[in-house]
Amino acid sequence: MSKCLQHYAPGIAAAGRIKNIKNRQTLLKTLCCEKGFIDAVSECCWNITNNSVQLTAKQKAIKRKYLNKLSNLGATKGVSAAAKRQYLQKGGFPPLFPLLLGPIVTALTTLLAKKIIK
């Protein structure tokens, strides 16, 4: 996991827990001002679209429904950072952050477990 993702994982997790769309949009508008947050979300989307992360059946159904938007957010070429920022500032699509929350928590726990064992 990249340092950027480690730094912004709590913010992404907080956005995933907020059910009210207006409150989520407010949080995202404050977080999206930083380039690192966009890079962290982009990295998560890239990992999900390339099947680098295990997903449940429910998460796979959400992924199929929003695959085009996920691939645009996770694209390394062809989509500008300004377009990603604008899309995220609008609040994204509602199931985006709960979909990202599971893989992030899993990755963080494995990372912490490795640090504790060493």
Secondary structure, 3 states (H helix, E strand, C coil): CCHHHHHHHHHHHHHHHCCCHHHHHHHHHHHCCCHHHHHHHHHHHHHHHCCCCCCCHHHHHHHHHCHHHHHHHHCCCCCCHHHHHHHHHCCCCCCHHHHHHHHHHHHHHHHHHHHHHC
